[in-house]
Amino acid sequence: MTQLYTHSITKEAISELPLEEFTGRIIVIDTLRDAEKAVGYLSEFPSVGFDTETRPSFKKGQRFKVSLMQISTDEACFLFRLNRIDIPEVLEEFLANEKVMKIGLSLRDDFGAMRKRKDIQPANFLDLQNYVGQFGIEDASLQKIYAILFNKKISKGQRLSNWEADVLSDAQKKYAALDAWACLKIYNQLKQI
């Protein structure tokens, strides 16, 4: 197989790249009714991007449950506030839906975090860390994979912010949406090859 992409990229090279931005709609889901509507919409797509965020802990022994689940199409990203609505049955059924492929990165961590909330049985998930190798990409972080494919950088500035805040800031929403959307964009780019 021909090498289509560079094997890896340095942090220095990434720092020189322009910032990527998700420009689609960002919809915060914090009621069961909104979750039902969002899942109805998302179920129409063959594949979606997926990610989660957990409030960081800065004290030894302190752990928080997963706070946010992001599920994105090309045009819209839904931010499910799990710290408010937990993982409702409709969302649990979506995560187990064989008809919709969910694309994420480092999914073992996400699954472990979700199982602390509910004993879910996720189905039809694709982990980009395992997928990109067949295209000659050795780097496994979202930021590096994205930079290799699109020559843009994903900011990690909001990663350690409080994902259980009463109101998510615009910066938090954009960061969270971008990560899920970027997973879908990477998959769509590579499946064309």
C-alpha positions as CSV (number, residue, x, y, z in Angstrom):
1,M,0.0,0.0,0.0
2,T,1.3,3.5,-0.9
3,Q,2.0,5.9,1.9
4,L,-0.7,8.6,1.6
5,Y,0.0,10.6,4.7
6,T,3.0,11.5,6.8
7,H,3.6,9.0,9.7
8,S,3.7,11.6,12.4
9,I,3.8,15.3,13.2
10,T,5.7,17.2,15.9
11,K,4.0,19.5,18.4
12,E,6.2,22.4,17.0
13,A,4.8,21.8,13.5
14,I,1.2,21.7,14.9
15,S,1.8,25.0,16.7
16,E,2.4,26.7,13.4
17,L,-0.9,25.6,11.9
18,P,-4.1,27.7,11.7
19,L,-6.8,26.9,14.3
20,E,-9.8,24.7,13.2
21,E,-13.2,25.7,14.3
22,F,-16.6,24.0,14.3
23,T,-19.0,26.3,12.6
24,G,-22.1,24.1,12.8
25,R,-25.0,24.3,15.2
26,I,-24.3,23.4,18.8
27,I,-27.3,22.2,20.8
28,V,-27.1,21.7,24.6
29,I,-29.3,18.8,25.8
30,D,-30.3,19.0,29.4
31,T,-33.9,17.6,29.5
32,L,-35.2,14.1,28.7
33,R,-37.6,15.6,26.1
34,D,-34.6,17.3,24.3
35,A,-32.7,14.0,24.5
36,E,-35.5,12.2,22.8
37,K,-35.7,14.7,20.0
38,A,-31.9,14.7,19.5
39,V,-31.7,10.9,19.4
40,G,-34.5,10.9,16.8
41,Y,-32.5,13.2,14.6
42,L,-29.2,11.5,15.1
43,S,-30.7,8.0,14.4
44,E,-31.2,9.1,10.7
45,F,-27.4,9.3,10.0
46,P,-25.2,6.4,9.0
47,S,-22.3,7.7,11.1
48,V,-21.7,10.3,13.8
49,G,-18.7,11.7,15.7
50,F,-18.5,10.9,19.4
51,D,-16.7,12.1,22.5
52,T,-17.1,12.6,26.2
53,E,-15.8,15.1,28.8
54,T,-15.4,14.6,32.5
55,R,-14.8,17.3,35.1
56,P,-11.1,17.2,36.0
57,S,-10.1,16.5,39.6
58,F,-7.2,18.3,41.2
59,K,-7.5,16.5,44.6
60,K,-6.0,13.1,45.2
61,G,-8.7,10.4,45.4
62,Q,-11.4,12.7,44.1
63,R,-13.1,11.4,40.9
64,F,-16.1,12.7,38.9
65,K,-18.5,10.9,36.7
66,V,-18.6,11.7,33.0
67,S,-20.3,15.1,32.6
68,L,-20.9,15.5,28.9
69,M,-21.4,13.4,25.9
70,Q,-21.0,15.0,22.4
71,I,-22.5,13.4,19.3
72,S,-22.0,15.2,16.0
73,T,-23.1,15.2,12.4
74,D,-21.4,17.3,9.8
75,E,-23.8,20.2,10.5
76,A,-24.8,19.9,14.2
77,C,-23.3,18.7,17.5
78,F,-25.5,17.7,20.4
79,L,-24.0,18.2,23.9
80,F,-25.8,15.8,26.3
81,R,-25.3,17.2,29.9
82,L,-25.1,13.8,31.6
83,N,-24.5,15.4,35.0
84,R,-28.1,16.7,34.6
85,I,-29.9,13.9,32.8
86,D,-27.6,10.9,33.4
87,I,-27.7,8.5,30.5
88,P,-31.4,8.3,29.7
89,E,-32.8,5.1,28.2
90,V,-33.3,6.7,24.7
91,L,-29.6,7.7,24.7
92,E,-28.5,4.2,25.9
93,E,-30.5,2.6,23.1
94,F,-28.8,4.9,20.6
95,L,-25.4,3.9,21.9
96,A,-26.4,0.3,21.3
97,N,-27.9,1.0,17.9
98,E,-26.2,-1.2,15.3
99,K,-27.4,0.9,12.3
100,V,-25.5,4.1,13.3
101,M,-21.7,3.9,13.4
102,K,-20.2,6.1,16.2
103,I,-16.7,7.3,15.6
104,G,-14.5,8.3,18.5
105,L,-10.9,8.2,19.8
106,S,-9.6,6.3,22.8
107,L,-13.0,4.7,23.3
108,R,-12.0,2.4,26.1
109,D,-11.7,5.4,28.4
110,D,-15.1,6.7,27.3
111,F,-16.8,3.4,27.8
112,G,-15.2,3.0,31.2
113,A,-16.4,6.5,32.2
114,M,-20.0,5.8,30.9
115,R,-20.2,2.5,32.8
116,K,-19.7,4.4,36.0
117,R,-23.0,6.0,35.3
118,K,-24.9,3.1,33.7
119,D,-24.1,-0.5,32.6
120,I,-24.3,0.3,28.9
121,Q,-23.6,-2.1,26.0
122,P,-22.2,0.2,23.2
123,A,-22.4,-1.2,19.7
124,N,-21.0,-0.2,16.2
125,F,-18.2,2.1,17.5
126,L,-15.0,2.7,15.6
127,D,-11.9,3.8,17.4
128,L,-9.8,6.1,15.3
129,Q,-6.7,5.1,17.2
130,N,-7.0,1.6,15.8
131,Y,-8.2,2.7,12.3
132,V,-5.7,5.3,11.2
133,G,-2.7,2.9,11.2
134,Q,-3.9,1.2,8.0
135,F,-3.3,4.6,6.3
136,G,0.3,4.8,7.6
137,I,-0.5,7.3,10.3
138,E,1.4,6.4,13.5
139,D,0.3,9.3,15.7
140,A,-2.8,8.4,17.8
141,S,-3.9,11.7,19.3
142,L,-6.9,13.5,17.8
143,Q,-4.8,16.7,17.5
144,K,-2.0,15.0,15.6
145,I,-4.3,12.9,13.3
146,Y,-6.3,16.0,12.5
147,A,-3.2,18.1,11.8
148,I,-1.8,15.4,9.5
149,L,-5.0,15.1,7.5
150,F,-6.2,18.7,7.3
151,N,-3.2,20.9,8.2
152,K,-5.1,22.6,11.0
153,K,-4.8,22.4,14.7
154,I,-7.4,21.6,17.3
155,S,-7.0,23.7,20.5
156,K,-7.0,21.8,23.8
157,G,-7.4,25.0,25.9
158,Q,-10.7,24.0,27.5
159,R,-9.9,20.3,28.2
160,L,-9.4,20.9,32.0
161,S,-12.4,23.2,32.5
162,N,-15.4,22.5,34.7
163,W,-17.7,20.4,32.6
164,E,-20.3,20.4,35.4
165,A,-20.6,24.2,35.5
166,D,-24.2,25.6,35.7
167,V,-23.8,27.1,32.3
168,L,-21.2,25.9,29.8
169,S,-19.2,28.8,28.3
170,D,-19.2,29.4,24.5
171,A,-15.5,28.3,24.6
172,Q,-16.4,25.0,26.3
173,K,-19.2,24.3,23.8
174,K,-17.0,25.0,20.8
175,Y,-14.2,22.8,22.2
176,A,-16.6,19.9,23.0
177,A,-18.3,20.1,19.6
178,L,-15.1,20.3,17.7
179,D,-13.7,17.1,19.2
180,A,-16.7,15.0,18.2
181,W,-17.1,16.6,14.8
182,A,-13.3,16.2,14.1
183,C,-13.7,12.4,14.7
184,L,-16.4,12.2,12.1
185,K,-14.5,14.4,9.7
186,I,-11.3,12.2,10.0
187,Y,-13.3,9.1,9.3
188,N,-15.1,10.6,6.3
189,Q,-11.8,11.7,4.9
190,L,-10.1,8.3,5.3
191,K,-13.0,6.2,4.0
192,Q,-12.8,8.0,0.6
193,I,-9.4,6.4,0.1
